Amino acid sequence: MAKNLNGDLSIASANRLVDGVVVFLDDAGQWTERFNRAALARGERAGEILLERARAEAFGVIDPYLVAVVEDDDGTLQPLSLRERIRASGLTFDAIAADAVRYA
């Protein structure tokens, strides 16, 4: 199932199996929680290669897929879709975890 919006730039994302945390594939082939460390694919073919690499490095994560991003003038990346901006920020996960602890 494709979860990528149209875009020239993309990064690979998945969820870690152990705790469900959103992770991104970095240039070294490691999964990181830091969005700003994600490996960037420029162009459709580069995105296909990045996705294949993400699938090959999928030990410990589930369902890697491409996320369309835009690059600001200063080089900062930001996901195109609201859903992916929320996933990258981690805000809802932190809020849910805080409520779970409070009500436990």
C-alpha positions as CSV (number, residue, x, y, z in Angstrom):
1,M,0.0,0.0,0.0
2,A,1.6,3.3,-1.1
3,K,1.6,6.0,1.5
4,N,3.6,8.6,-0.4
5,L,2.2,11.8,-1.8
6,N,3.7,13.1,-5.0
7,G,7.0,14.9,-4.4
8,D,10.5,15.1,-5.8
9,L,12.1,14.6,-2.3
10,S,11.4,11.7,0.0
11,I,12.7,9.9,3.1
12,A,12.0,6.4,4.5
13,S,10.0,6.0,7.6
14,A,8.7,3.0,9.7
15,N,7.6,2.1,13.2
16,R,10.0,0.3,15.6
17,L,8.6,-3.1,16.6
18,V,9.6,-2.9,20.3
19,D,7.7,0.3,21.2
20,G,5.9,1.6,18.0
21,V,8.0,4.8,17.9
22,V,8.3,6.4,14.5
23,V,11.8,6.0,13.0
24,F,13.6,7.2,9.9
25,L,16.4,5.6,7.9
26,D,19.6,7.6,8.0
27,D,22.5,7.7,5.5
28,A,24.3,4.9,7.4
29,G,21.4,2.5,7.0
30,Q,20.4,2.8,10.7
31,W,16.9,3.6,12.0
32,T,16.8,6.9,14.0
33,E,14.1,8.7,15.9
34,R,15.6,12.0,14.6
35,F,13.7,13.3,11.5
36,N,16.5,15.7,10.7
37,R,19.0,12.7,10.3
38,A,16.9,10.9,7.7
39,A,18.5,10.0,4.4
40,L,17.1,12.1,1.6
41,A,16.2,10.8,-1.9
42,R,16.0,13.3,-4.7
43,G,13.8,12.1,-7.5
44,E,11.5,9.2,-8.2
45,R,14.3,6.6,-9.0
46,A,16.3,7.6,-5.9
47,G,13.2,7.2,-3.8
48,E,12.7,3.7,-5.2
49,I,16.3,2.8,-4.3
50,L,15.8,4.3,-0.8
51,L,12.7,2.3,-0.2
52,E,14.4,-0.9,-1.3
53,R,17.3,-0.1,1.1
54,A,14.8,0.6,3.9
55,R,13.1,-2.8,3.3
56,A,16.5,-4.5,3.4
57,E,17.3,-2.8,6.7
58,A,13.9,-3.5,8.1
59,F,15.0,-5.7,11.0
60,G,13.4,-4.3,14.1
61,V,10.9,-2.1,12.2
62,I,7.6,-2.7,10.5
63,D,6.3,-1.6,7.1
64,P,8.9,0.9,5.8
65,Y,7.5,3.4,3.3
66,L,8.4,6.7,1.6
67,V,7.4,10.1,3.0
68,A,7.2,13.0,0.6
69,V,9.1,16.0,2.0
70,V,9.9,19.6,1.0
71,E,13.2,21.4,1.7
72,D,13.1,25.0,3.0
73,D,15.6,27.6,1.8
74,D,17.8,26.8,4.8
75,G,17.9,23.1,4.0
76,T,15.4,22.0,6.7
77,L,13.1,19.2,5.6
78,Q,9.4,19.0,6.4
79,P,6.9,16.4,5.5
80,L,4.3,17.4,2.9
81,S,1.3,15.8,4.7
82,L,-0.2,16.8,8.0
83,R,-0.2,13.1,9.1
84,E,3.5,12.8,8.6
85,R,4.2,16.2,10.3
86,I,2.4,14.8,13.3
87,R,4.3,11.5,13.2
88,A,7.6,13.3,12.8
89,S,6.9,15.6,15.8
90,G,5.9,12.7,18.1
91,L,3.5,15.0,19.9
92,T,0.5,12.7,20.0
93,F,2.5,9.7,21.2
94,D,4.0,11.7,24.1
95,A,0.6,13.0,25.0
96,I,-1.0,9.6,25.0
97,A,1.9,8.2,27.1
98,A,1.6,11.0,29.6
99,D,-2.1,10.3,30.0
100,A,-1.5,6.6,30.3
101,V,0.9,7.2,33.2
102,R,-1.4,9.7,34.8
103,Y,-4.3,7.3,34.8
104,A,-2.4,4.1,35.7
